[in-house]
Amino acid sequence: MGMYMDVHHGMTGITGDQLRAAHEADLAVEKEENVHFEKAWADPATGTVYCLSTGPSAEAVQRVHERAGHTADEIHEVPLTV
Amino acid sequence: MGMYMDVHHGMTGITGDQLRAAHEADLAVEKEENVHFEKAWADPATGTVYCLSTGPSAEAVQRVHERAGHTADEIHEVPLTV
C-alpha cells in the first residue's frame, strides 16, 4: 500500500458542499479498489483540489476518481511524509 | 489565519532525511511569521513536495520557506477541507 497526493485543476469556484459531495462520491466506491481517501483541500480561487489517499497503486486511485466522475490531472505517490 | 498548500518542484531523489531536515528548518523560523507547518509529503520520483501550513497569508508562508532556504514554486490558500 502506498500514499498518494492527487491534483485536480479547473475547479474554480468550488464550494464546500461541492467538495464534500465529491469526497463522498469517492468514499462510496473506493472499497472496490482497496483505496481510502483521507483528506481533500480546495483552493476555489485557482480551482485547484488536492486529495490524499492510500491504496495499492496510482492507477487504483485514478479508477476510483473516474468512477466518482472526477478524473485527477496528476497523481503523485508520496512515500515520504513528515 | 488561513490554511495553505504549497508545492516545490525539482526535488528529484529527495530522501526522508532531507525532507525532515527541510521541515525542521521551517519549524525553526516559522514563529517569526506566525506560521505553522503541519505536514509535508514528498514524491522523490518526480521531485514534488507538498507542504500544508497555517498562517496569516501566503506571503508569510513564503517568507518562512525563503528563510529556511527553499522557496516554494506555488502556494495555494485552501479554505475548503474535507
Backbone of each chain as nested JSON, in Angstrom:
{
  "chains": [
    {"id": "A", "residues": [
      {"number": 1, "name": "MET", "atoms": {"N": [0.84, -1.196, 0.0], "CA": [0.0, 0.0, 0.0], "C": [0.877, 1.248, 0.0]}},
      {"number": 2, "name": "GLY", "atoms": {"N": [0.481, 2.226, -0.78], "CA": [1.213, 3.485, -0.827], "C": [0.308, 4.643, -0.462]}},
      {"number": 3, "name": "MET", "atoms": {"N": [0.931, 5.813, -0.347], "CA": [0.178, 7.048, -0.104], "C": [0.293, 7.901, -1.368]}},
      {"number": 4, "name": "TYR", "atoms": {"N": [-0.791, 8.565, -1.716], "CA": [-0.846, 9.323, -2.961], "C": [-1.424, 10.715, -2.724]}},
      {"number": 5, "name": "MET", "atoms": {"N": [-0.852, 11.695, -3.406], "CA": [-1.426, 13.039, -3.453], "C": [-1.846, 13.26, -4.898]}},
      {"number": 6, "name": "ASP", "atoms": {"N": [-3.126, 13.509, -5.113], "CA": [-3.547, 13.805, -6.484], "C": [-4.08, 15.217, -6.569]}},
      {"number": 7, "name": "VAL", "atoms": {"N": [-4.054, 15.748, -7.788], "CA": [-4.359, 17.151, -8.02], "C": [-5.398, 17.254, -9.135]}},
      {"number": 8, "name": "HIS", "atoms": {"N": [-6.398, 18.075, -8.89], "CA": [-7.415, 18.402, -9.898], "C": [-7.311, 19.888, -10.2]}},
      {"number": 9, "name": "HIS", "atoms": {"N": [-7.29, 20.225, -11.467], "CA": [-7.312, 21.632, -11.886], "C": [-8.708, 21.964, -12.445]}},
      {"number": 10, "name": "GLY", "atoms": {"N": [-8.955, 23.242, -12.657], "CA": [-10.19, 23.652, -13.347], "C": [-11.423, 23.648, -12.466]}},
      {"number": 11, "name": "MET", "atoms": {"N": [-11.227, 23.661, -11.133], "CA": [-12.376, 23.612, -10.226], "C": [-12.677, 24.999, -9.644]}},
      {"number": 12, "name": "THR", "atoms": {"N": [-12.421, 26.02, -10.432], "CA": [-12.613, 27.394, -9.95], "C": [-14.028, 27.593, -9.404]}},
      {"number": 13, "name": "GLY", "atoms": {"N": [-14.108, 28.178, -8.225], "CA": [-15.404, 28.471, -7.623], "C": [-16.016, 27.317, -6.85]}},
      {"number": 14, "name": "ILE", "atoms": {"N": [-15.292, 26.206, -6.723], "CA": [-15.84, 25.067, -5.984], "C": [-16.258, 25.511, -4.582]}},
      {"number": 15, "name": "THR", "atoms": {"N": [-17.387, 24.99, -4.12], "CA": [-17.9, 25.319, -2.783], "C": [-17.586, 24.177, -1.813]}},
      {"number": 16, "name": "GLY", "atoms": {"N": [-17.765, 24.47, -0.532], "CA": [-17.582, 23.436, 0.481], "C": [-18.53, 22.268, 0.265]}},
      {"number": 17, "name": "ASP", "atoms": {"N": [-19.769, 22.558, -0.119], "CA": [-20.733, 21.482, -0.362], "C": [-20.314, 20.626, -1.552]}},
      {"number": 18, "name": "GLN", "atoms": {"N": [-19.795, 21.27, -2.594], "CA": [-19.356, 20.505, -3.771], "C": [-18.146, 19.642, -3.439]}},
      {"number": 19, "name": "LEU", "atoms": {"N": [-17.225, 20.18, -2.64], "CA": [-16.056, 19.388, -2.239], "C": [-16.498, 18.176, -1.426]}},
      {"number": 20, "name": "ARG", "atoms": {"N": [-17.421, 18.405, -0.502], "CA": [-17.913, 17.308, 0.331], "C": [-18.623, 16.248, -0.525]}},
      {"number": 21, "name": "ALA", "atoms": {"N": [-19.432, 16.691, -1.472], "CA": [-20.154, 15.737, -2.33], "C": [-19.171, 14.923, -3.176]}},
      {"number": 22, "name": "ALA", "atoms": {"N": [-18.131, 15.571, -3.677], "CA": [-17.132, 14.851, -4.479], "C": [-16.393, 13.835, -3.619]}},
      {"number": 23, "name": "HIS", "atoms": {"N": [-16.038, 14.237, -2.401], "CA": [-15.329, 13.327, -1.491], "C": [-16.228, 12.137, -1.153]}},
      {"number": 24, "name": "GLU", "atoms": {"N": [-17.499, 12.396, -0.907], "CA": [-18.418, 11.294, -0.566], "C": [-18.613, 10.36, -1.752]}},
      {"number": 25, "name": "ALA", "atoms": {"N": [-18.567, 10.893, -2.967], "CA": [-18.66, 10.043, -4.156], "C": [-17.444, 9.108, -4.242]}},
      {"number": 26, "name": "ASP", "atoms": {"N": [-16.264, 9.629, -3.863], "CA": [-15.074, 8.759, -3.809], "C": [-15.249, 7.675, -2.741]}},
      {"number": 27, "name": "LEU", "atoms": {"N": [-15.689, 8.083, -1.559], "CA": [-15.824, 7.126, -0.452], "C": [-16.815, 6.019, -0.798]}},
      {"number": 28, "name": "ALA", "atoms": {"N": [-17.818, 6.36, -1.603], "CA": [-18.865, 5.382, -1.927], "C": [-18.349, 4.244, -2.8]}},
      {"number": 29, "name": "VAL", "atoms": {"N": [-17.276, 4.481, -3.544], "CA": [-16.801, 3.442, -4.489], "C": [-15.372, 2.993, -4.206]}},
      {"number": 30, "name": "GLU", "atoms": {"N": [-14.698, 3.587, -3.226], "CA": [-13.27, 3.317, -3.044], "C": [-12.96, 1.883, -2.635]}},
      {"number": 31, "name": "LYS", "atoms": {"N": [-13.885, 1.236, -1.925], "CA": [-13.591, -0.109, -1.414], "C": [-13.349, -1.113, -2.534]}},
      {"number": 32, "name": "GLU", "atoms": {"N": [-13.993, -0.901, -3.667], "CA": [-13.798, -1.798, -4.824], "C": [-12.336, -1.866, -5.241]}},
      {"number": 33, "name": "GLU", "atoms": {"N": [-11.593, -0.781, -4.958], "CA": [-10.187, -0.697, -5.384], "C": [-9.214, -0.768, -4.201]}},
      {"number": 34, "name": "ASN", "atoms": {"N": [-9.747, -1.0, -3.017], "CA": [-8.892, -1.063, -1.818], "C": [-8.137, 0.263, -1.597]}},
      {"number": 35, "name": "VAL", "atoms": {"N": [-8.821, 1.347, -1.949], "CA": [-8.285, 2.713, -1.793], "C": [-9.041, 3.37, -0.64]}},
      {"number": 36, "name": "HIS", "atoms": {"N": [-8.368, 4.292, 0.059], "CA": [-9.107, 5.139, 1.008], "C": [-8.679, 6.592, 0.845]}},
      {"number": 37, "name": "PHE", "atoms": {"N": [-9.652, 7.442, 0.597], "CA": [-9.389, 8.88, 0.513], "C": [-9.454, 9.473, 1.918]}},
      {"number": 38, "name": "GLU", "atoms": {"N": [-8.308, 10.025, 2.351], "CA": [-8.162, 10.501, 3.731], "C": [-8.653, 11.933, 3.883]}},
      {"number": 39, "name": "LYS", "atoms": {"N": [-8.183, 12.799, 2.989], "CA": [-8.44, 14.226, 3.14], "C": [-8.464, 14.866, 1.76]}},
      {"number": 40, "name": "ALA", "atoms": {"N": [-9.079, 16.057, 1.68], "CA": [-9.0, 16.853, 0.453], "C": [-8.997, 18.325, 0.853]}},
      {"number": 41, "name": "TRP", "atoms": {"N": [-8.288, 19.109, 0.068], "CA": [-8.158, 20.547, 0.311], "C": [-8.456, 21.247, -1.012]}},
      {"number": 42, "name": "ALA", "atoms": {"N": [-9.196, 22.357, -0.974], "CA": [-9.546, 23.047, -2.21], "C": [-9.231, 24.535, -2.143]}},
      {"number": 43, "name": "ASP", "atoms": {"N": [-8.694, 25.028, -3.24], "CA": [-8.455, 26.454, -3.464], "C": [-9.43, 26.907, -4.538]}},
      {"number": 44, "name": "PRO", "atoms": {"N": [-10.589, 27.463, -4.154], "CA": [-11.582, 27.868, -5.156], "C": [-11.073, 28.974, -6.073]}},
      {"number": 45, "name": "ALA", "atoms": {"N": [-10.133, 29.791, -5.593], "CA": [-9.667, 30.936, -6.381], "C": [-8.942, 30.487, -7.648]}},
      {"number": 46, "name": "THR", "atoms": {"N": [-8.081, 29.475, -7.537], "CA": [-7.361, 28.981, -8.719], "C": [-7.976, 27.681, -9.232]}},
      {"number": 47, "name": "GLY", "atoms": {"N": [-8.975, 27.133, -8.519], "CA": [-9.616, 25.907, -8.975], "C": [-8.779, 24.657, -8.807]}},
      {"number": 48, "name": "THR", "atoms": {"N": [-7.972, 24.633, -7.748], "CA": [-7.085, 23.501, -7.51], "C": [-7.57, 22.69, -6.319]}},
      {"number": 49, "name": "VAL", "atoms": {"N": [-7.654, 21.376, -6.482], "CA": [-8.045, 20.485, -5.387], "C": [-6.964, 19.432, -5.209]}},
      {"number": 50, "name": "TYR", "atoms": {"N": [-6.559, 19.214, -3.969], "CA": [-5.58, 18.197, -3.591], "C": [-6.29, 17.113, -2.798]}},
      {"number": 51, "name": "CYS", "atoms": {"N": [-6.052, 15.843, -3.153], "CA": [-6.633, 14.725, -2.408], "C": [-5.514, 13.814, -1.933]}},
      {"number": 52, "name": "LEU", "atoms": {"N": [-5.584, 13.427, -0.674], "CA": [-4.616, 12.497, -0.084], "C": [-5.302, 11.152, 0.112]}},
      {"number": 53, "name": "SER", "atoms": {"N": [-4.654, 10.097, -0.38], "CA": [-5.263, 8.773, -0.272], "C": [-4.209, 7.714, -0.016]}},
      {"number": 54, "name": "THR", "atoms": {"N": [-4.676, 6.554, 0.423], "CA": [-3.833, 5.363, 0.48], "C": [-4.451, 4.328, -0.447]}},
      {"number": 55, "name": "GLY", "atoms": {"N": [-3.595, 3.503, -1.021], "CA": [-4.106, 2.488, -1.931], "C": [-2.985, 1.669, -2.52]}},
      {"number": 56, "name": "PRO", "atoms": {"N": [-3.352, 0.692, -3.346], "CA": [-2.338, -0.211, -3.898], "C": [-1.541, 0.381, -5.058]}},
      {"number": 57, "name": "SER", "atoms": {"N": [-2.061, 1.405, -5.736], "CA": [-1.353, 1.987, -6.894], "C": [-2.019, 3.298, -7.294]}},
      {"number": 58, "name": "ALA", "atoms": {"N": [-1.282, 4.103, -8.051], "CA": [-1.852, 5.345, -8.584], "C": [-3.017, 5.036, -9.529]}},
      {"number": 59, "name": "GLU", "atoms": {"N": [-2.903, 3.931, -10.249], "CA": [-3.974, 3.562, -11.187], "C": [-5.273, 3.248, -10.435]}},
      {"number": 60, "name": "ALA", "atoms": {"N": [-5.146, 2.583, -9.297], "CA": [-6.337, 2.277, -8.497], "C": [-6.979, 3.569, -7.979]}},
      {"number": 61, "name": "VAL", "atoms": {"N": [-6.145, 4.516, -7.546], "CA": [-6.657, 5.812, -7.087], "C": [-7.408, 6.506, -8.232]}},
      {"number": 62, "name": "GLN", "atoms": {"N": [-6.821, 6.457, -9.419], "CA": [-7.465, 7.111, -10.556], "C": [-8.787, 6.43, -10.907]}},
      {"number": 63, "name": "ARG", "atoms": {"N": [-8.828, 5.108, -10.839], "CA": [-10.084, 4.405, -11.172], "C": [-11.21, 4.822, -10.226]}},
      {"number": 64, "name": "VAL", "atoms": {"N": [-10.896, 5.029, -8.952], "CA": [-11.933, 5.498, -8.017], "C": [-12.423, 6.879, -8.448]}},
      {"number": 65, "name": "HIS", "atoms": {"N": [-11.473, 7.789, -8.725], "CA": [-11.871, 9.143, -9.132], "C": [-12.689, 9.108, -10.432]}},
      {"number": 66, "name": "GLU", "atoms": {"N": [-12.3, 8.249, -11.361], "CA": [-13.049, 8.142, -12.628], "C": [-14.483, 7.691, -12.376]}},
      {"number": 67, "name": "ARG", "atoms": {"N": [-14.625, 6.653, -11.543], "CA": [-15.984, 6.147, -11.274], "C": [-16.818, 7.179, -10.533]}},
      {"number": 68, "name": "ALA", "atoms": {"N": [-16.158, 8.013, -9.736], "CA": [-16.874, 9.06, -8.992], "C": [-17.146, 10.276, -9.877]}},
      {"number": 69, "name": "GLY", "atoms": {"N": [-16.599, 10.284, -11.109], "CA": [-16.916, 11.347, -12.056], "C": [-15.956, 12.509, -12.093]}},
      {"number": 70, "name": "HIS", "atoms": {"N": [-14.768, 12.36, -11.487], "CA": [-13.813, 13.475, -11.495], "C": [-12.38, 12.936, -11.583]}},
      {"number": 71, "name": "THR", "atoms": {"N": [-11.943, 12.685, -12.799], "CA": [-10.591, 12.19, -13.074], "C": [-9.553, 13.194, -12.571]}},
      {"number": 72, "name": "ALA", "atoms": {"N": [-8.503, 12.686, -11.932], "CA": [-7.419, 13.563, -11.462], "C": [-6.502, 13.954, -12.616]}},
      {"number": 73, "name": "ASP", "atoms": {"N": [-5.942, 15.158, -12.543], "CA": [-4.997, 15.626, -13.563], "C": [-3.578, 15.132, -13.291]}},
      {"number": 74, "name": "GLU", "atoms": {"N": [-3.246, 14.934, -12.021], "CA": [-1.92, 14.431, -11.631], "C": [-2.119, 13.51, -10.44]}},
      {"number": 75, "name": "ILE", "atoms": {"N": [-1.343, 12.445, -10.387], "CA": [-1.316, 11.612, -9.174], "C": [0.146, 11.348, -8.846]}},
      {"number": 76, "name": "HIS", "atoms": {"N": [0.549, 11.723, -7.644], "CA": [1.936, 11.52, -7.192], "C": [1.962, 10.552, -6.022]}},
      {"number": 77, "name": "GLU", "atoms": {"N": [2.738, 9.491, -6.137], "CA": [2.977, 8.672, -4.946], "C": [3.878, 9.479, -4.012]}},
      {"number": 78, "name": "VAL", "atoms": {"N": [3.518, 9.53, -2.737], "CA": [4.288, 10.315, -1.756], "C": [4.756, 9.382, -0.634]}},
      {"number": 79, "name": "PRO", "atoms": {"N": [5.828, 8.621, -0.899], "CA": [6.288, 7.656, 0.102], "C": [6.93, 8.321, 1.319]}},
      {"number": 80, "name": "LEU", "atoms": {"N": [7.31, 9.596, 1.192], "CA": [7.955, 10.303, 2.308], "C": [6.984, 11.299, 2.919]}},
      {"number": 81, "name": "THR", "atoms": {"N": [6.886, 11.261, 4.248], "CA": [5.986, 12.16, 4.973], "C": [6.691, 12.648, 6.22]}},
      {"number": 82, "name": "VAL", "atoms": {"N": [6.427, 13.876, 6.58], "CA": [6.95, 14.387, 7.842], "C": [5.906, 15.284, 8.477]}}
    ]},
    {"id": "B", "residues": [
      {"number": 1, "name": "MET", "atoms": {"N": [-6.412, 33.829, 10.063], "CA": [-5.482, 32.731, 9.753], "C": [-6.08, 31.854, 8.661]}},
      {"number": 2, "name": "GLY", "atoms": {"N": [-5.249, 31.449, 7.731], "CA": [-5.7, 30.567, 6.668], "C": [-4.887, 29.289, 6.63]}},
      {"number": 3, "name": "MET", "atoms": {"N": [-5.339, 28.382, 5.768], "CA": [-4.589, 27.142, 5.551], "C": [-4.027, 27.2, 4.127]}},
      {"number": 4, "name": "TYR", "atoms": {"N": [-2.809, 26.701, 3.96], "CA": [-2.101, 26.813, 2.683], "C": [-1.489, 25.482, 2.293]}},
      {"number": 5, "name": "MET", "atoms": {"N": [-1.561, 25.168, 1.001], "CA": [-0.828, 24.03, 0.444], "C": [0.198, 24.628, -0.505]}},
      {"number": 6, "name": "ASP", "atoms": {"N": [1.48, 24.371, -0.25], "CA": [2.477, 24.861, -1.19], "C": [3.195, 23.694, -1.834]}},
      {"number": 7, "name": "VAL", "atoms": {"N": [3.772, 23.985, -3.004], "CA": [4.349, 22.936, -3.835], "C": [5.761, 23.343, -4.236]}},
      {"number": 8, "name": "HIS", "atoms": {"N": [6.671, 22.399, -4.104], "CA": [8.061, 22.571, -4.556], "C": [8.311, 21.569, -5.673]}},
      {"number": 9, "name": "HIS", "atoms": {"N": [8.89, 22.042, -6.762], "CA": [9.291, 21.147, -7.854], "C": [10.813, 21.002, -7.844]}},
      {"number": 10, "name": "GLY", "atoms": {"N": [11.319, 20.071, -8.626], "CA": [12.768, 19.952, -8.811], "C": [13.496, 19.267, -7.661]}},
      {"number": 11, "name": "MET", "atoms": {"N": [12.767, 18.528, -6.815], "CA": [13.378, 17.86, -5.659], "C": [13.608, 16.364, -5.944]}},
      {"number": 12, "name": "THR", "atoms": {"N": [13.874, 16.032, -7.182], "CA": [14.032, 14.625, -7.561], "C": [15.091, 13.94, -6.691]}},
      {"number": 13, "name": "GLY", "atoms": {"N": [14.74, 12.784, -6.183], "CA": [15.675, 11.998, -5.376], "C": [15.727, 12.395, -3.909]}},
      {"number": 14, "name": "ILE", "atoms": {"N": [14.865, 13.324, -3.494], "CA": [14.861, 13.733, -2.08], "C": [14.7, 12.497, -1.182]}},
      {"number": 15, "name": "THR", "atoms": {"N": [15.428, 12.489, -0.066], "CA": [15.36, 11.371, 0.883], "C": [14.501, 11.767, 2.079]}},
      {"number": 16, "name": "GLY", "atoms": {"N": [14.153, 10.785, 2.873], "CA": [13.412, 11.043, 4.102], "C": [14.173, 11.981, 5.027]}},
      {"number": 17, "name": "ASP", "atoms": {"N": [15.486, 11.777, 5.129], "CA": [16.297, 12.647, 5.998], "C": [16.302, 14.082, 5.483]}},
      {"number": 18, "name": "GLN", "atoms": {"N": [16.389, 14.246, 4.175], "CA": [16.381, 15.605, 3.601], "C": [15.031, 16.279, 3.818]}},
      {"number": 19, "name": "LEU", "atoms": {"N": [13.946, 15.521, 3.659], "CA": [12.613, 16.101, 3.89], "C": [12.482, 16.539, 5.345]}},
      {"number": 20, "name": "ARG", "atoms": {"N": [12.95, 15.68, 6.265], "CA": [12.862, 16.006, 7.684], "C": [13.702, 17.246, 8.008]}},
      {"number": 21, "name": "ALA", "atoms": {"N": [14.909, 17.325, 7.444], "CA": [15.784, 18.48, 7.701], "C": [15.143, 19.761, 7.168]}},
      {"number": 22, "name": "ALA", "atoms": {"N": [14.522, 19.687, 5.991], "CA": [13.871, 20.871, 5.416], "C": [12.694, 21.31, 6.288]}},
      {"number": 23, "name": "HIS", "atoms": {"N": [11.916, 20.334, 6.759], "CA": [10.763, 20.643, 7.612], "C": [11.245, 21.264, 8.921]}},
      {"number": 24, "name": "GLU", "atoms": {"N": [12.305, 20.726, 9.486], "CA": [12.828, 21.28, 10.748], "C": [13.373, 22.693, 10.548]}},
      {"number": 25, "name": "ALA", "atoms": {"N": [13.927, 22.963, 9.372], "CA": [14.393, 24.325, 9.074], "C": [13.209, 25.295, 9.038]}},
      {"number": 26, "name": "ASP", "atoms": {"N": [12.073, 24.85, 8.505], "CA": [10.863, 25.683, 8.532], "C": [10.398, 25.908, 9.972]}},
      {"number": 27, "name": "LEU", "atoms": {"N": [10.338, 24.832, 10.741], "CA": [9.846, 24.938, 12.12], "C": [10.718, 25.89, 12.946]}},
      {"number": 28, "name": "ALA", "atoms": {"N": [12.001, 25.936, 12.619], "CA": [12.936, 26.76, 13.406], "C": [12.689, 28.254, 13.236]}},
      {"number": 29, "name": "VAL", "atoms": {"N": [12.091, 28.654, 12.126], "CA": [11.916, 30.091, 11.871], "C": [10.455, 30.512, 11.716]}},
      {"number": 30, "name": "GLU", "atoms": {"N": [9.51, 29.56, 11.754], "CA": [8.124, 29.872, 11.429], "C": [7.467, 30.834, 12.41]}},
      {"number": 31, "name": "LYS", "atoms": {"N": [7.891, 30.815, 13.674], "CA": [7.204, 31.64, 14.679], "C": [7.321, 33.128, 14.367]}},
      {"number": 32, "name": "GLU", "atoms": {"N": [8.416, 33.526, 13.736], "CA": [8.6, 34.939, 13.365], "C": [7.461, 35.442, 12.481]}},
      {"number": 33, "name": "GLU", "atoms": {"N": [6.852, 34.518, 11.739], "CA": [5.792, 34.894, 10.79], "C": [4.411, 34.42, 11.238]}},
      {"number": 34, "name": "ASN", "atoms": {"N": [4.328, 33.844, 12.431], "CA": [3.056, 33.314, 12.927], "C": [2.489, 32.238, 12.0]}},
      {"number": 35, "name": "VAL", "atoms": {"N": [3.4, 31.462, 11.406], "CA": [3.05, 30.355, 10.507], "C": [3.324, 29.049, 11.246]}},
      {"number": 36, "name": "HIS", "atoms": {"N": [2.56, 28.002, 10.922], "CA": [2.94, 26.667, 11.406], "C": [2.84, 25.658, 10.266]}},
      {"number": 37, "name": "PHE", "atoms": {"N": [3.94, 24.98, 10.021], "CA": [3.95, 23.918, 9.019], "C": [3.504, 22.623, 9.678]}},
      {"number": 38, "name": "GLU", "atoms": {"N": [2.377, 22.099, 9.164], "CA": [1.734, 20.94, 9.788], "C": [2.311, 19.627, 9.275]}},
      {"number": 39, "name": "LYS", "atoms": {"N": [2.409, 19.52, 7.971], "CA": [2.774, 18.243, 7.352], "C": [3.477, 18.522, 6.035]}},
      {"number": 40, "name": "ALA", "atoms": {"N": [4.238, 17.533, 5.557], "CA": [4.803, 17.599, 4.211], "C": [4.836, 16.189, 3.641]}},
      {"number": 41, "name": "TRP", "atoms": {"N": [4.671, 16.111, 2.321], "CA": [4.673, 14.838, 1.607], "C": [5.587, 14.997, 0.399]}},
      {"number": 42, "name": "ALA", "atoms": {"N": [6.392, 13.982, 0.131], "CA": [7.331, 14.092, -0.994], "C": [7.231, 12.899, -1.932]}},
      {"number": 43, "name": "ASP", "atoms": {"N": [7.31, 13.222, -3.218], "CA": [7.398, 12.24, -4.3], "C": [8.8, 12.348, -4.884]}},
      {"number": 44, "name": "PRO", "atoms": {"N": [9.739, 11.511, -4.448], "CA": [11.117, 11.626, -4.948], "C": [11.222, 11.334, -6.448]}},
      {"number": 45, "name": "ALA", "atoms": {"N": [10.292, 10.551, -6.977], "CA": [10.381, 10.155, -8.394], "C": [10.214, 11.356, -9.32]}},
      {"number": 46, "name": "THR", "atoms": {"N": [9.247, 12.221, -9.033], "CA": [9.044, 13.408, -9.872], "C": [9.619, 14.662, -9.216]}},
      {"number": 47, "name": "GLY", "atoms": {"N": [10.116, 14.539, -7.996], "CA": [10.727, 15.683, -7.326], "C": [9.728, 16.717, -6.843]}},
      {"number": 48, "name": "THR", "atoms": {"N": [8.542, 16.241, -6.429], "CA": [7.474, 17.144, -5.997], "C": [7.285, 17.029, -4.485]}},
      {"number": 49, "name": "VAL", "atoms": {"N": [7.237, 18.17, -3.805], "CA": [6.994, 18.195, -2.362], "C": [5.798, 19.105, -2.093]}},
      {"number": 50, "name": "TYR", "atoms": {"N": [4.858, 18.612, -1.277], "CA": [3.68, 19.366, -0.853], "C": [3.811, 19.665, 0.629]}},
      {"number": 51, "name": "CYS", "atoms": {"N": [3.574, 20.919, 1.024], "CA": [3.609, 21.308, 2.436], "C": [2.275, 21.924, 2.816]}},
      {"number": 52, "name": "LEU", "atoms": {"N": [1.741, 21.509, 3.939], "CA": [0.489, 22.051, 4.465], "C": [0.814, 22.921, 5.676]}},
      {"number": 53, "name": "SER", "atoms": {"N": [0.295, 24.144, 5.665], "CA": [0.601, 25.065, 6.766], "C": [-0.614, 25.911, 7.109]}},
      {"number": 54, "name": "THR", "atoms": {"N": [-0.546, 26.533, 8.277], "CA": [-1.498, 27.575, 8.647], "C": [-0.704, 28.849, 8.882]}},
      {"number": 55, "name": "GLY", "atoms": {"N": [-1.335, 29.968, 8.587], "CA": [-0.633, 31.23, 8.765], "C": [-1.505, 32.386, 8.338]}},
      {"number": 56, "name": "PRO", "atoms": {"N": [-0.978, 33.602, 8.473], "CA": [-1.77, 34.798, 8.181], "C": [-1.908, 35.105, 6.687]}},
      {"number": 57, "name": "SER", "atoms": {"N": [-0.987, 34.61, 5.843], "CA": [-1.038, 34.912, 4.408], "C": [-0.083, 33.987, 3.656]}},
      {"number": 58, "name": "ALA", "atoms": {"N": [-0.299, 33.879, 2.342], "CA": [0.622, 33.112, 1.504], "C": [2.017, 33.733, 1.528]}},
      {"number": 59, "name": "GLU", "atoms": {"N": [2.081, 35.061, 1.627], "CA": [3.371, 35.74, 1.641], "C": [4.162, 35.366, 2.901]}},
      {"number": 60, "name": "ALA", "atoms": {"N": [3.463, 35.259, 4.027], "CA": [4.141, 34.867, 5.27], "C": [4.681, 33.441, 5.155]}},
      {"number": 61, "name": "VAL", "atoms": {"N": [3.888, 32.559, 4.551], "CA": [4.338, 31.172, 4.337], "C": [5.598, 31.174, 3.47]}},
      {"number": 62, "name": "GLN", "atoms": {"N": [5.564, 31.96, 2.42], "CA": [6.726, 32.012, 1.52], "C": [7.958, 32.571, 2.238]}},
      {"number": 63, "name": "ARG", "atoms": {"N": [7.775, 33.591, 3.067], "CA": [8.938, 34.152, 3.779], "C": [9.593, 33.109, 4.683]}},
      {"number": 64, "name": "VAL", "atoms": {"N": [8.793, 32.259, 5.317], "CA": [9.385, 31.19, 6.134], "C": [10.21, 30.25, 5.246]}},
      {"number": 65, "name": "HIS", "atoms": {"N": [9.631, 29.829, 4.136], "CA": [10.348, 28.914, 3.227], "C": [11.626, 29.571, 2.695]}},
      {"number": 66, "name": "GLU", "atoms": {"N": [11.545, 30.856, 2.383], "CA": [12.739, 31.563, 1.887], "C": [13.847, 31.571, 2.939]}},
      {"number": 67, "name": "ARG", "atoms": {"N": [13.475, 31.905, 4.18], "CA": [14.498, 31.959, 5.243], "C": [15.073, 30.578, 5.519]}},
      {"number": 68, "name": "ALA", "atoms": {"N": [14.258, 29.547, 5.295], "CA": [14.733, 28.175, 5.521], "C": [15.536, 27.664, 4.318]}},
      {"number": 69, "name": "GLY", "atoms": {"N": [15.56, 28.455, 3.235], "CA": [16.413, 28.106, 2.104], "C": [15.74, 27.329, 0.995]}},
      {"number": 70, "name": "HIS", "atoms": {"N": [14.404, 27.273, 0.985], "CA": [13.722, 26.516, -0.079], "C": [12.404, 27.214, -0.444]}},
      {"number": 71, "name": "THR", "atoms": {"N": [12.502, 28.181, -1.333], "CA": [11.341, 28.933, -1.816], "C": [10.336, 27.988, -2.497]}},
      {"number": 72, "name": "ALA", "atoms": {"N": [9.062, 28.185, -2.204], "CA": [8.029, 27.363, -2.854], "C": [7.772, 27.852, -4.272]}},
      {"number": 73, "name": "ASP", "atoms": {"N": [7.404, 26.916, -5.152], "CA": [7.068, 27.276, -6.54], "C": [5.615, 27.72, -6.678]}},
      {"number": 74, "name": "GLU", "atoms": {"N": [4.755, 27.194, -5.824], "CA": [3.328, 27.567, -5.834], "C": [2.856, 27.582, -4.391]}},
      {"number": 75, "name": "ILE", "atoms": {"N": [1.986, 28.524, -4.07], "CA": [1.315, 28.494, -2.762], "C": [-0.171, 28.734, -3.0]}},
      {"number": 76, "name": "HIS", "atoms": {"N": [-1.0, 27.794, -2.554], "CA": [-2.452, 27.907, -2.712], "C": [-3.108, 28.011, -1.351]}},
      {"number": 77, "name": "GLU", "atoms": {"N": [-3.919, 29.037, -1.154], "CA": [-4.75, 29.033, 0.036], "C": [-5.838, 27.979, -0.162]}},
      {"number": 78, "name": "VAL", "atoms": {"N": [-6.066, 27.165, 0.85], "CA": [-7.054, 26.082, 0.74], "C": [-8.093, 26.237, 1.865]}},
      {"number": 79, "name": "PRO", "atoms": {"N": [-9.042, 27.167, 1.663], "CA": [-10.025, 27.426, 2.707], "C": [-11.017, 26.287, 2.897]}},
      {"number": 80, "name": "LEU", "atoms": {"N": [-11.117, 25.387, 1.903], "CA": [-12.071, 24.272, 1.995], "C": [-11.314, 22.972, 2.261]}},
      {"number": 81, "name": "THR", "atoms": {"N": [-11.792, 22.226, 3.255], "CA": [-11.159, 20.958, 3.624], "C": [-12.268, 19.95, 3.906]}},
      {"number": 82, "name": "VAL", "atoms": {"N": [-12.002, 18.708, 3.567], "CA": [-12.954, 17.646, 3.916], "C": [-12.163, 16.409, 4.305]}}
    ]}
  ]
}
